Amino acid sequence: MDKTINNPLQAYRTVTDYRTGLGADGFALDYYNEVIEAVANGTIAVGDLLTLVVPALTTGLRVNKVASGGAGTFLGAFGVVGVCMDAATIGQPTSFCKYGYCLVNVGAGTAAAGDMAVTGATAGQADVIAAATGLAATTFAGNVVGTFLGAKNAANLAPVWVSRL
């Protein structure tokens, strides 16, 4: 007797912990997200907020870690393009999440489901604005990166739904 369990159309999923981004098999979860490939223009880590580097025809699309509060990007806080998915050093290929589920670096911040992720005071990190607090009048739309889906893990990475336009 064949004891194979069929899972047509992947109707049944096994998830060990959504906060790690890994399924029971140890591979990345298949959440919907838009991932774009680029070349690192500096040292970047998984979860860092990234910005575009001023494009040049000879170098192609390059990204770098966002400076404090979005400073130093050619578009300011609007220059945040997504969250790093693959660590890299200068000249190496990397990818970033432009939209959808990923893990973002929150450093010492404490995130909870429903809180907002905004460009941080520390380079590459997202700051947390509690859902109950809401945005201040001085926080403009370009600062908002997305919505947290839960608490951070031991590596200071918190699940977030990136919703930048």
C-alpha positions as CSV (number, residue, x, y, z in Angstrom):
1,M,0.0,0.0,0.0
2,D,1.3,3.4,-1.0
3,K,1.7,5.7,2.0
4,T,2.4,8.9,0.0
5,I,0.5,11.9,1.2
6,N,-0.6,14.1,-1.7
7,N,-0.8,17.8,-1.4
8,P,-2.5,19.0,-4.6
9,L,-1.9,22.7,-5.4
10,Q,0.0,23.1,-2.1
11,A,-3.3,23.3,-0.3
12,Y,-1.8,22.3,3.1
13,R,1.2,24.2,4.5
14,T,3.4,23.3,7.4
15,V,5.0,26.3,9.1
16,T,7.3,26.0,12.0
17,D,7.6,29.7,12.9
18,Y,6.5,32.6,10.7
19,R,8.9,34.9,12.6
20,T,12.0,33.2,11.2
21,G,10.7,33.2,7.7
22,L,11.5,29.5,7.4
23,G,9.1,26.6,6.9
24,A,9.4,23.1,8.5
25,D,11.7,22.1,5.7
26,G,14.2,24.9,6.6
27,F,13.5,26.8,3.4
28,A,12.1,30.3,3.0
29,L,8.4,30.6,3.2
30,D,6.5,31.3,0.0
31,Y,4.8,34.5,1.0
32,Y,4.0,36.9,-1.7
33,N,6.6,39.6,-2.1
34,E,8.3,41.5,-4.9
35,V,12.0,40.9,-4.9
36,I,14.4,42.9,-7.0
37,E,18.0,42.1,-7.7
38,A,20.7,44.7,-7.5
39,V,24.4,45.1,-6.7
40,A,25.6,46.2,-3.3
41,N,27.4,49.6,-3.1
42,G,28.6,48.9,0.5
43,T,28.3,46.3,3.2
44,I,24.6,45.4,3.8
45,A,23.0,42.8,6.1
46,V,19.7,40.9,5.9
47,G,16.9,43.2,7.1
48,D,18.7,46.5,6.4
49,L,16.6,49.2,4.8
50,L,18.1,50.0,1.4
51,T,18.2,53.0,-0.8
52,L,19.1,53.4,-4.5
53,V,22.5,54.8,-5.2
54,V,22.5,57.6,-7.9
55,P,22.5,55.5,-11.1
56,A,25.4,55.5,-13.5
57,L,25.3,53.8,-16.9
58,T,28.5,51.8,-16.2
59,T,27.5,50.4,-12.8
60,G,23.9,49.4,-13.2
61,L,21.3,49.3,-10.4
62,R,23.1,49.7,-7.0
63,V,21.7,49.8,-3.5
64,N,23.2,50.7,-0.1
65,K,22.1,50.8,3.5
66,V,19.9,53.8,4.3
67,A,21.7,56.4,6.5
68,S,20.0,57.7,9.7
69,G,16.5,59.0,9.0
70,G,17.0,58.6,5.2
71,A,19.8,61.2,5.1
72,G,22.3,61.0,2.3
73,T,19.9,59.4,-0.2
74,F,19.3,61.3,-3.3
75,L,15.5,61.2,-2.6
76,G,15.8,61.6,1.3
77,A,13.4,59.2,3.2
78,F,11.6,58.7,-0.1
79,G,14.7,57.0,-1.4
80,V,14.1,53.9,0.7
81,V,13.4,51.2,-1.9
82,G,13.0,48.1,0.3
83,V,14.5,45.6,2.7
84,C,17.7,43.6,2.1
85,M,17.0,39.9,1.6
86,D,20.7,38.8,1.0
87,A,23.7,40.1,2.8
88,A,26.5,41.4,0.5
89,T,29.6,43.6,0.4
90,I,30.5,46.1,-2.2
91,G,30.2,44.8,-5.8
92,Q,28.3,41.6,-4.8
93,P,24.8,40.8,-6.1
94,T,22.0,41.1,-3.6
95,S,18.2,41.3,-3.6
96,F,15.7,43.4,-1.7
97,C,12.0,43.1,-0.9
98,K,10.1,46.0,-2.5
99,Y,6.7,44.8,-1.5
100,G,5.3,42.1,0.7
101,Y,6.5,39.9,3.6
102,C,10.1,40.0,4.8
103,L,12.2,40.5,8.0
104,V,13.5,44.0,8.9
105,N,16.2,45.1,11.2
106,V,14.8,46.9,14.3
107,G,17.9,46.9,16.4
108,A,16.9,47.7,20.0
109,G,13.3,48.5,19.0
110,T,10.3,46.5,20.2
111,A,7.9,45.7,17.5
112,A,4.4,44.2,17.8
113,A,1.8,43.2,15.2
114,G,0.1,46.3,13.8
115,D,2.9,48.8,14.7
116,M,4.4,50.8,11.8
117,A,7.9,50.5,10.5
118,V,9.5,53.9,9.6
119,T,13.0,55.0,8.5
120,G,15.2,54.7,11.6
121,A,17.5,56.9,13.6
122,T,20.2,54.3,13.1
123,A,21.6,53.5,9.7
124,G,19.8,50.6,8.0
125,Q,17.3,50.1,10.8
126,A,13.6,50.6,11.0
127,D,12.1,52.5,14.0
128,V,8.8,51.4,15.5
129,I,5.8,53.6,15.9
130,A,3.2,51.9,18.1
131,A,-0.2,51.4,16.5
132,A,-1.9,53.1,19.5
133,T,0.4,56.2,19.2
134,G,-0.1,56.8,15.5
135,L,2.0,59.0,13.2
136,A,3.0,62.4,14.3
137,A,2.2,65.4,12.1
138,T,5.9,65.7,11.3
139,T,6.1,62.1,10.0
140,F,5.4,62.1,6.3
141,A,4.3,59.3,4.1
142,G,7.8,58.7,2.7
143,N,9.1,57.6,6.1
144,V,6.6,54.7,6.5
145,V,8.1,51.4,5.3
146,G,5.3,49.0,6.3
147,T,3.4,47.3,9.0
148,F,4.9,44.9,11.6
149,L,3.4,41.4,11.7
150,G,4.9,40.4,15.0
151,A,7.8,40.7,17.5
152,K,11.5,40.5,16.6
153,N,13.6,37.4,16.9
154,A,17.0,36.9,18.6
155,A,18.7,38.5,15.6
156,N,16.6,41.7,16.0
157,L,14.7,41.0,12.8
158,A,10.9,41.5,12.9
159,P,8.4,40.3,10.4
160,V,7.0,43.2,8.4
161,W,4.7,43.7,5.4
162,V,6.5,46.3,3.2
163,S,4.0,48.5,1.5
164,R,6.0,51.3,0.0
165,L,4.6,52.7,-3.2
